[in-house]
Amino acid sequence: MISNYSFFLLFVSALLSFVVTFAATPPLIRRMKSAGVFGVDVHKTDKPKVSEMGGFAIYAGFAAALVLAAFLGLNLALMTVALLVVTLSAMVGALDDVMHLGAKEKPLLGYLVGIPLILTAGNDPYLFFPLLGTVWLGLAWLPIVPFGVTAGANAANTFAGFNGMETGCGAIVTFSLIIIGVILLSPTNGIGGLVMLAALFGALVGFFPYNRYPARIFTGDVGTLCMGSAIAVAAITLKIEVFAVIALLPYIVNYAMVLLSVGRITESHQFTATQITSDGYLTPSKSYEIRKNLPDFILSKRPMKEPQLVRTLWTLCIASGVISVLLAILATF
């Protein structure tokens, strides 16, 4: 059971990240629009131009909370390494937003930026499987740590593209992992990982009002890679990696569908977007038979308007989050 002071730290971290992100997003919207940094919302009949790279505001809130946590006495080395990895991931995302990195460059860079996490996570070379127990990995754990970072970042990057989807699903998964972290708090790593999750949750909630339908700003890859890497770093720190995989099942299913259908790593912009009818209903992409994904699979069963599709994806994330929490509860018996 965590102390009252620990709960206070979680609350302060979430509140600070929320305030920073919520306050930073409106000027960022104006700045990006005036600078001509925008994306076309292809899932609207009038194809409006929407400010891009809003993930900078998410990152600002997350970073501010981690700096405060370190100032309040949390493990300085842990906070520094976590912030370094997420910062570098966000930078890779920013590069991708501006330069459109190759399909293989982004995962490779994601792996490289995850290497510093070995400094704080390398001394816990095991995975805890719910209902099964602990599997000791020894030195094999070291290359797995940065792989977890790039896998989380790129799964989040692929599971995106609709108003409120990234921030809504990300907040649901993050909140589920906070509950799991409280239930299965690691005595080795204290509450550092929980603070990371609280900081991310606050930032995503702060960004959501501007990103929900109809979106005034997109997260961009800077936002999705920041979010995915932060979840991975926190899960590895808390030693709840397997529970995180379960909570992220919609992301993983989506990524697996893409990889299995195409047979290689690809970028979404290489294929046509999900289609929209004249009356505002979404239908699968013209490339669906070549590049399958979870949103288009849902739309292949029944066309939906964008808010309905996003609510369906939120529901899937809630279901996977609930399953992971229930497994965490069972693991305590």
Helices and strands as residue ranges (DSSP letters): H 4-34, E 38-40, E 49-51, H 55-71, H 76-99, H 105-114, G 115-117, H 118-121, E 126-129, E 133-136, G 138-140, H 141-158, H 165-183, H 192-211, H 220-238, H 241-247, H 249-262, G 268-270, E 275-276, E 282-283, H 294-301, H 306-331
